[in-house]
Amino acid sequence: MAMLRLLAISLLCGVVAVPLLGEPRGDGFEHARYAVLVALVIGQVVTVPIGSVAGLVLATTGSWPRTPGYAMGAITAAFGAVVATQAWAASRWIDGSPPGLRDPEDSSLVAAAALLSGVFTICLGICIAVMRWSGYDPRTAPIRRSRTRRRPRTP
């Protein structure tokens, strides 16, 4: 559970790179959208490995066993939906060969990476919500039933 939680947090923390981006190369909303997606993908390239290693360490030590809540799942899925729709719109815009982009093929790869990131984030958010809904609790051990027959009591 710690692994899922920290993976979701690290995907969301990719946003920290957005304020660090420079000015977009062109004018207009589309150039700004593309610049934000590039910064998001770069931020996730940094934060996801850190979150994955931290989640792996916490999962192996068993120090954070609590199941993530509905809010974490909903926020993660909603964030993924925003990223995926914006990446889809950016890829459609890039396919039109807009002015101001140096290499449309590289730009298409960045938009595709952002789209895959958004889809993965949606799936992760849904998995978190479903695990919470199912009542999964990693702190409880599975109950095993014995197959021995009980002898009837004799009076």
KOLDO-68512 format. One line per 8 residues: number of its first residue (from 1); their letters; for each residue x, y, z of C-alpha. Coordinates in Angstrom, 2 decimals. Each point is the difference from the previous one (the first is absolute). Layout:
N
NUM) a) X Y Z | ...
This chain:
155
1) mamlrlla) 0.00 0.00 0.00 | 2.89 2.33 0.72 | 1.24 -0.60 -3.51 | -3.32 1.07 -1.57 | -0.31 2.99 2.29 | 3.50 1.31 -0.68 | -0.26 -0.69 -3.72 | -3.17 2.11 -0.12
9) isllcgvv) 1.63 2.73 2.05 | 3.08 0.03 -2.22 | -2.15 0.27 -3.14 | -1.82 2.94 1.54 | 3.29 1.57 1.12 | 1.18 0.21 -3.60 | -1.83 3.32 0.00 | 2.81 1.60 2.04
17) avpllgep) 1.99 0.41 -3.22 | -2.71 2.11 -1.65 | 0.94 3.28 1.74 | 3.61 -0.60 -1.05 | -0.77 0.06 -3.70 | 1.15 2.88 -2.10 | -2.14 1.98 -2.35 | -1.75 -1.95 -2.74
25) rgdgfeha) 1.66 0.22 -3.42 | -3.09 1.36 -1.70 | -2.99 2.13 0.82 | -3.39 -1.35 0.90 | -1.64 -2.57 2.21 | 1.22 -3.00 -1.98 | 3.66 0.86 0.50 | -0.58 0.54 3.71
33) ryavlval) -1.85 -3.33 0.27 | 2.85 -1.79 -1.75 | 2.60 1.65 2.28 | -1.94 -1.07 3.10 | -0.22 -3.58 -1.28 | 3.75 -0.06 -0.67 | 0.71 1.29 3.52 | -2.43 -2.56 1.47
41) vigqvvtv) 1.66 -2.90 -1.81 | 3.45 1.19 1.08 | -1.23 0.36 3.58 | -1.46 -3.50 -0.04 | 3.25 -1.42 -1.38 | 1.62 1.32 3.19 | -2.72 -0.66 2.59 | -1.33 -3.42 -1.05
49) pigsvagl) 3.28 -1.90 0.57 | 0.45 1.69 3.38 | -3.57 -0.84 1.03 | 0.33 -3.55 -1.30 | 3.17 -0.66 1.98 | -1.50 1.53 3.15 | -3.18 -2.06 -0.49 | 2.01 -3.16 -0.53
57) vlattgsw) 1.97 0.61 3.19 | -3.16 0.72 2.01 | -1.79 -3.00 -1.52 | 2.81 -2.42 0.82 | 0.34 1.28 3.56 | -3.79 0.04 0.46 | 0.10 3.37 1.70 | -2.87 1.61 -1.93
65) prtpgyam) -2.66 -2.69 -0.46 | -3.15 2.16 0.04 | -2.13 -0.13 -3.15 | -0.22 3.34 -1.85 | -3.41 1.65 0.16 | -2.63 0.98 -2.50 | 1.29 3.57 -0.11 | 3.45 -1.14 -1.13
73) gaitaafg) -1.55 -2.18 -2.71 | -2.36 2.73 -1.20 | 2.67 2.71 -0.07 | 2.43 -2.29 -1.81 | -2.58 -1.04 -2.61 | -1.17 3.58 -0.55 | 3.58 1.22 -0.40 | 0.66 -2.78 -2.50
81) avvatqaw) -3.13 0.95 -1.94 | 1.14 3.63 -0.24 | 3.49 -1.01 -1.14 | -1.33 -2.51 -2.53 | -2.51 2.39 -1.55 | 2.54 2.82 -0.22 | 2.60 -2.34 -1.51 | -2.56 -1.23 -2.54
89) aasrwidg) -0.84 3.58 -0.96 | 3.68 0.89 -0.25 | 0.73 -3.00 -2.22 | -2.84 1.00 -2.33 | 1.41 3.52 -0.11 | 3.53 -1.27 -0.71 | -1.28 -2.18 -2.87 | -1.09 3.20 -1.74
97) sppglrdp) 3.68 1.13 -0.26 | -0.39 3.25 1.96 | 2.52 2.80 -0.40 | 2.50 0.46 2.81 | 0.87 -3.65 0.61 | 3.44 -1.08 -1.12 | -0.60 -3.73 -0.39 | -3.61 -1.23 -0.12
105) edsslvaa) 1.12 -3.64 0.33 | 1.70 0.63 3.35 | -2.98 2.03 1.10 | -2.28 -2.91 -0.89 | 2.10 -2.31 2.17 | -0.33 2.35 2.97 | -3.76 0.23 -0.52 | -0.21 -3.81 -0.24
113) aallsgvf) 2.02 -0.36 3.22 | -2.35 2.43 1.74 | -3.02 -1.91 -1.35 | 1.38 -3.31 1.29 | 0.76 1.62 3.34 | -3.57 1.29 0.22 | -1.52 -3.36 -0.88 | 2.24 -1.80 2.51
121) ticlgici) -0.96 2.55 2.67 | -3.70 -0.56 -0.71 | 0.47 -3.78 0.33 | 1.95 0.44 3.23 | -2.71 2.23 1.48 | -2.68 -2.52 -0.93 | 2.05 -2.85 1.52 | 0.37 1.94 3.25
129) avmrwsgy) -3.74 0.72 0.16 | -0.93 -3.61 -0.82 | 2.37 -1.38 2.63 | -1.50 2.34 2.57 | -3.53 -0.87 -1.08 | 0.70 -3.73 0.21 | 1.02 0.37 3.63 | 3.52 -1.30 -0.56
137) dprtapir) 2.10 0.40 3.13 | 3.60 -1.22 -0.20 | 0.27 -0.13 3.80 | -2.38 -2.95 0.23 | 1.21 -3.45 -0.87 | -2.15 -2.25 -2.15 | -2.11 -2.43 1.98 | 0.60 -3.65 -0.74
145) rsrtrrrp) -2.66 -2.53 0.74 | 0.99 -3.47 0.97 | -1.44 -2.91 -1.88 | -0.26 -2.34 2.94 | -3.38 -1.42 0.76 | -1.53 0.49 3.36 | -1.08 -3.07 1.82 | -3.55 0.03 1.21
153) rtp) -0.34 0.27 3.75 | -1.13 -3.11 1.74 | -2.20 0.47 3.05
